[in-house]
Amino acid sequence: MFLQYKFPIEPSRAQHARLASILQLQRNLYNDALQNRRTAFQRGVHLTYEDDTKSLPAYRMANRQHTALPWGINNWTLRCVDTAMAKYRDRLRANPNAGFPRFRSEDRWRSFGVHGVRGCVIADGYLTVDGIVGKLRMRMHRPLPADARLTRLTFTRRARQWHVAILVDCKVGDQEHKKPGSACGLDLGIEQLASLSDGSLFDDTPRKTTQSSALRRAYRALARCQKDSRRRKKLRERQDRASQRVINLRSTRLHQISAAITNRFETIVVEDLALKQFPRPTRTRRPSDGAGAIATRENGQVLAEPRPKRLLEMIRYKAEKAGGKVVVVDPRHITQTCNACGSPTSESNDADRHICACGADVPRGTNNAINILARGLSAHAAALGRRVGKVLSNASV
Ligand SMILES: [Zn+2]
């Protein structure tokens, strides 16, 4: 399976400059390739990733700074262009007036990557990649798996701090789960992030923390200062660091929840999120936050990230790693059924607790989770029955 490990790196001053210059070169390549696609698109020609790679040698000859870099870096950037164009074509299908992908300014270009890592060595906490920079010191807070095969590197700069994300392909042993035979139903929601069928509830990060207050203050200060001033640039960096701290806090919480669930249960039954309707997170805009503060892109992203989906992704790979599995069931009528007596409930969906005439009184999430588990187990039993039935019919012949 593929796993991604992300480590902070501590570049020297020269390496810092080198990484920044590569980032800049890749941004130029992205914008040039996008321009190329755009002109072709307007003439009615659909270029592909392969067309882009074919014209890459000529581009590298014309822009000599690129020739020192490995090809894998340019390929990574061209893949980004290809993805952006694919998404654009999807948008066009839904809306004929959809906007063309953005050209990237410095503020909107944070990463470059290397596809197909050759000549890359990780030893003693140092990363060496041919043609990029010499030995880069990483803060490796956990070891890579012993049999890991490096597949892709992505370097990202956020708030003056560089990170490297290492995608590895490794074998997950067919080990048994620590608690074989254990199963739970899991209900994912916005208000209550995760509810289990055994009654445990997991909250999201509290909305108001020291970090989120700092972020709000940073945005307020940013909204007040003059455009294009040096102070604004400085405050922008402060806001960037504050955003990053909030993002880290929130993702840590998701990792903790998903690890707790996958360690305790072998089989985890969830609803099919593609079929489930979530209420859209409401963005409140208060006048005290400064004009336009909450509406800015990054802040909106921090607050309105689709959390249940992200949590489920983490649960999937952690379950696979721990020897467990995730079972997906149809979400229809899950919320409208009482877990104890099976009768349909008439309550509105936003009631906190599920209270039934039969005497059941549990949090709504728990009721859903128990129903999800029951549905998962009956589907499993039906599948087993079909298999047994097949074996029997074969035997009778
Ligand atoms: Zn009931």
Boltz pocket constraint, residues with backbone or C-beta under 6 A from the ligand:
constraints:
  - pocket:
      binder: B
      contacts: [[A, 338], [A, 339], [A, 340], [A, 341], [A, 342], [A, 343], [A, 356], [A, 357], [A, 358], [A, 359], [A, 360]]
      max_distance: 6.0
